[in-house]
Amino acid sequence: MPNCANCGAGLGGRYCPRCGQDSKGPPQNAVGLIGFFTSTVTGLESKAVQSFITLMTRPGRLTRAYIDGQRVRYSSPVQLYLWCTAFFFLVQAISPVVRLDTDAGQVVSSLSAVSIGTELSPETLRRLEDQGTTLPVFAERFDAAVTAYFPILLIALVAAAALMMALQFWGETALTHAVFALHWAAFYFMLEVLRQLLPRLGDWVTPVSVLTTLVAVGYLYAAMRLVYRRGRIGTVVRALLSIIAFAALLGTWLWSTIALAEKIA
Ligand SMILES: [Zn+2]
C-alpha cells in the first residue's frame, strides 16, 4: 500500500485516513483539468445553493443535520453565515439599512423587528454646530462608522444569540447553541435583505415589518422545536423573548454607532 503524499500516513483506500487527501490527484492534461475545475466549482456551488435553500425554507433543519453528524452534506455554519452577511453588505451598499436622514436629522434603520428612527440628541446637534459640522458631513462620518462597526455587530449577534439559547435551554451542548445561533443569525440577515427589497409602505410599523417580524418569530419557533424539542408553549415564550432581546441588541448597536460617529473628527 502506498503512503499519503501529503502527510505520509499509510493509505487503506482512496482517501487518506489521517488528513483526508484524495490519493487520486488532479488530472495532468488540459481537457481533464477543465472538467476537474468545472466539477469542483459547480460541486461547491450546488452545495452552497442547497444549504441556502434549506436554511430559508426548513427552520432548524441545517442545525439538526449538523448536530446529528451530517456535516459534509451542507456548507459549514460559519461559511453560510459569512455568505449571508456578505450578501447583506451588498444590499446595504445599494439600499442602506442604516442611514442618517439629513433632512429629519435622525438615524433611520429597518435593522430591527420594528423599524427604528433615532433622533440625534440636542447635545449632539449642539456639538456639531460648535464644530461647524453640517449634517451631510456628519452623515458621511456616520456611514463610515456603520461600516467600521459592522464586523463587531456580526460577531456580537451570534455570541448574543448563542448565549440566549444557552440561558433558555439548559442541558444542551455549547456546540448546539453555537450552530443554532449561526444559522439563526444567517437567516435573520437574509430576512433583513428581503425586508429591504420589499417596498416600504410607511414608516414605523408597516405591514412589511409586521409580516417579517411574524416570519422571524415563526421561523425561530419552528427551528427551536426541531433542534431543542421542548413543549409548544415554552417554545413560543422563548421565541418571543429571543426576538425582543435581539431587537434590543440591534437598537443598542445603533445607538452606540451614533456615539461612535460623534467621536470621529
Ligand atoms: Zn494524509
Residues whose N, C-alpha, C, O or C-beta is under 5 A from the ligand:
A	BS01	ZN	C4 N6 C7 G8 A9 C16 R18 C19 G20 Q21
